[in-house]
Each structure stands twice: as structure tokens, then as C-alpha cells.
Amino acid sequence: MKVLYIAGVGRSGSTLLERMLGALPGCVNTGELNAIFSRVISQDQRCGCGEPFSACPFWTAVGEQAFGGWESVTDRMCRLQQHLVRQRRVPQLAAGVAGPDFRHQLADYLDGYQRLYRAIAQVSGADVVVDASKSAAQLVALRRLRGLDLRVLHLVRDPRGVAHSWTKSGIRKPQSRDGDTMATYPPHRLAVLWTTLEIECGAVAASVPHAARVRYEDLVARPRPTLARAVAALGLSTDPAALDHVGERSVVLEPSHGIAGSRSRFVSGRVELRLDDAWRSSLPVGARRMVTAVTLPHLLGYGYVGRRSDLVAPGAGS
């Protein structure tokens, strides 16, 4: 069972990348599956097809196939996630040092996701499930799931751009039916979080047989070669025809059943790709300098400062 997991920090273009990958032969994009029990079902959020989750025939079929219906597992999976899969538990999840109760609960939680992935593959007929959850804690937990062919695509965006995006307030969640707005983070907190998540995601990517790293800026500027190199590193189709939906500076997106994510979830047809670098003029100088200082080692390593890095930096074993 192959799962292509997009890891990284929110507001980095993961919804766009996920949908581009979901158009590859044998792949199905599903959105941010770590949100399905905690938010999507309980809030009856809109699916990428436009229907409320409860009315979407695809997700109804998946729930029946995996659990005999969503109502039988949602509350339990939500409680387990809130208890087990937290950022503060990443060292514990990675080391596997835990008491019997924790191990039993984690096994129960991972069994739920194994059932979910298998049902998605069966209902969609796809060989590869594309999961854009991004969460490092979820990724570390999934590494403990036996029988899962986990392939990691580490998505990176300049942290100053990420910080600027997270300062924007009043942005409505497009999938919400109640007018909920996106959360915000002050730049200093985002800089520390970004650095922590980059270390964790990079470590997991280096530990799996198939992994790649993609910069958001390269994906937008040169989508076809960027995606082609990532797909090859991930051990997926290298047939040039598989990327017919990707142009020089545009991509053709078909409607999908992805959940959560950004407003690009509900855009279809030919989409012109434009770099969002508003942070260069809109992020206050003080905040920009602070984020640069905190994240400088990674800025250098990823080629955002100094010599430019390659389009895609493969992970270990690629």
C-alpha cells in the first residue's frame, strides 16, 4: 500500500502540489487526511468536489469500506489524535519509548489510518494515495505502521514568505460552512516552529527509501521539470506523458475529492502559476530580519541565501 506523504509547514503550496500529483496515472489526491476526524467530519466541511463531506459519494463509500460508516470511529480517532499525535510527542513517537497503554492506543490509531488508506485505494482504484497532511507528528507516527510503503515529499517555502502568510487575519476557510477563518501566527513563533518542523521532516525523509525535496518557488517557476525530478526520486511514473497536465508556467487541475487545505482546493481548469513573494515588500523589516536570523542555517542549506540549490534535492536512498 503506497502512500505519498507531503510533509512541511502550512502555507507552503501543499494543496497545489497535492492536486498536481493526484493527476498522475495511478494516483489519487485526498487532501489533508490528518484533519478528517478532528475537523472535516465534525464540521461537515466541503469536499473538493463542492459537496459537504456527509453528502460526498466518494467519502461515503470510503467510510463504509473502512469502518462500516464514519460514525463508528470518528470520536475515538479524534480523541486518540489529540492525545497521541502532538508536536510535543514527536521525540516519543520517534524513539518508541512508551508504556503499554500508549502503545496500545497508538496501535489503535494507526490501524484506523491503515484502514482509511486501504479503503481510499479500493474505492478510487488508485495505486498511490497522496496525503497532504504536512504534520511532522503524523508523519513520525505513520513511520511506525508496518506494511505501509511510505514515500515522503518534503515541501519547502522561504520561511519569510511563510511568516508573512501566517500574519494575515480574517482569511475565510474555503471549505468551512460556518465562515471560520484561518489561524494566525506571529513571525517569531512561526520562525521557531518552521525550523523545528524542517528538522523533523528532513530527518524522516532521510530515513525512507523514496523521498524528495521540492521548493515552492521552483514548483511555481518551473513546474514541469521540478515535478518530473521529484516524481522520479519518489519511484513513481517517469513517463513524460504522465505530466501532460503540467505546462511551462501553468497546470490543468481537475476537480477532486481532496479535503481541507487552501482555497485553491476549489479551483479547476487551467491555472496560471504566479510566485507569491509579497513578503518582500509587506513583511516589516524587523520581522524579516528576525525570521532570517532564526532560520539562517536552513536558508543557506535550501539555497534561499547565497548559492542557489538544485531544483529538487533527493532524500536519502533516492
Secondary structure, DSSP 8 states (H G I E B T S, - for coil): -EEEEEES-SSSSHHHHHHHHHTSTTEEE-B-GGGIIIIITTTT-B-TTSSBGGG-HHHHHHHHHHHSSGGGTHHHHHHHHHHHS-GGGHHHHHHT---HHHHHHHHHHHHHHHHHHHHHHHHH--SEEEEEEE-HHHHHHHTT-TT-EEEEEEEE--HHHHHHHHH----B-TT-SS--B-----HHHHHHHHHHHHHHHHHHHTTSSSEEEEEHHHHHHSHHHHHHHHHHHTT----GGGGTTB-SSEEEE-----BSS-GGGG--EEEE-----THHHHS-HHHHHHHHHHHHHHHHHTTSSSS---SB---TT-
